[in-house]
Amino acid sequence: MNNDRREKLTIARAMLTIARTIVEEVKDEEQEAYDNLPESFQMGEQGSEMDDGIAQLDLAYGSIDEACDLLEPYTLDDIEFVELVPASLIKKK
């Protein structure tokens, strides 16, 4: 694969990394909100919807993470990859 295509995939992987971070942050915030609900609300419709949403966000995170892993062999080295993504958005596994 030539460097032009690798650069495009590196940018795509950088965007996925940002998306993964956002999904993880939202999931963590929703989990915290759920955990702070009274138990009666957790067992009710609102709690059930929140729990389902948390599970879906967890699946989305896993899918994005898998996509990042699949793209890794076809992207530029880590130094060039990191330059494309703000450091505040990169979280190590």
C-alpha positions as CSV (number, residue, x, y, z in Angstrom):
1,M,0.0,0.0,0.0
2,N,1.4,3.4,-0.9
3,N,1.9,6.2,1.6
4,D,-1.0,8.3,0.2
5,R,-3.5,5.5,1.1
6,R,-1.7,4.8,4.4
7,E,-2.1,8.5,5.3
8,K,-5.8,8.4,4.5
9,L,-6.2,5.3,6.7
10,T,-4.2,7.0,9.4
11,I,-6.6,9.9,9.4
12,A,-9.5,7.6,9.5
13,R,-8.0,5.7,12.4
14,A,-7.4,9.1,14.2
15,M,-11.0,10.0,13.7
16,L,-12.1,6.6,15.1
17,T,-9.8,7.1,18.0
18,I,-11.6,10.4,18.8
19,A,-15.0,8.8,18.3
20,R,-13.9,5.9,20.7
21,T,-12.9,8.4,23.3
22,I,-16.2,10.3,23.0
23,V,-18.3,7.1,23.2
24,E,-16.3,6.0,26.3
25,E,-16.8,9.3,28.0
26,V,-20.5,9.4,27.3
27,K,-20.9,5.8,28.5
28,D,-19.0,6.5,31.7
29,E,-21.2,9.6,32.4
30,E,-24.4,7.6,31.7
31,Q,-23.2,4.8,34.0
32,E,-22.5,7.3,36.7
33,A,-25.9,8.9,36.3
34,Y,-27.5,5.4,36.4
35,D,-25.5,4.5,39.5
36,N,-26.7,7.6,41.2
37,L,-30.4,6.9,40.6
38,P,-32.4,5.5,43.5
39,E,-32.8,1.8,43.2
40,S,-36.6,2.2,42.5
41,F,-35.8,4.2,39.4
42,Q,-33.0,1.8,38.3
43,M,-35.6,-1.0,38.3
44,G,-38.2,1.1,36.4
45,E,-38.5,2.1,32.8
46,Q,-36.1,5.0,33.0
47,G,-33.4,2.8,34.6
48,S,-34.0,0.1,32.1
49,E,-33.6,2.5,29.2
50,M,-30.4,3.9,30.6
51,D,-29.0,0.4,31.2
52,D,-29.8,-0.6,27.6
53,G,-28.1,2.6,26.4
54,I,-25.0,1.9,28.4
55,A,-24.9,-1.7,27.0
56,Q,-25.2,-0.3,23.4
57,L,-22.5,2.3,24.0
58,D,-20.3,-0.5,25.3
59,L,-20.9,-2.5,22.1
60,A,-20.2,0.6,20.0
61,Y,-16.9,1.2,21.9
62,G,-15.8,-2.3,21.2
63,S,-16.7,-2.1,17.6
64,I,-14.7,1.2,17.2
65,D,-11.8,-0.3,19.1
66,E,-11.8,-3.4,16.8
67,A,-11.9,-1.1,13.7
68,C,-8.9,0.8,15.0
69,D,-7.0,-2.5,15.6
70,L,-7.9,-3.7,12.1
71,L,-6.6,-0.5,10.5
72,E,-3.4,-0.4,12.5
73,P,-1.2,-2.5,10.1
74,Y,-2.2,-0.2,7.2
75,T,-1.5,3.1,8.9
76,L,1.6,5.2,9.3
77,D,3.9,4.6,12.3
78,D,2.7,5.7,15.8
79,I,4.6,9.0,15.8
80,E,2.9,10.2,12.6
81,F,-0.5,8.9,13.9
82,V,-0.2,10.8,17.2
83,E,0.6,14.0,15.3
84,L,-2.9,13.8,13.7
85,V,-4.8,13.6,17.0
86,P,-4.8,16.0,19.9
87,A,-3.0,14.4,22.8
88,S,-5.9,15.1,25.1
89,L,-8.1,12.8,23.0
90,I,-5.7,9.8,23.0
91,K,-6.2,7.2,25.7
92,K,-4.2,4.1,26.0
93,K,-6.0,0.8,26.4
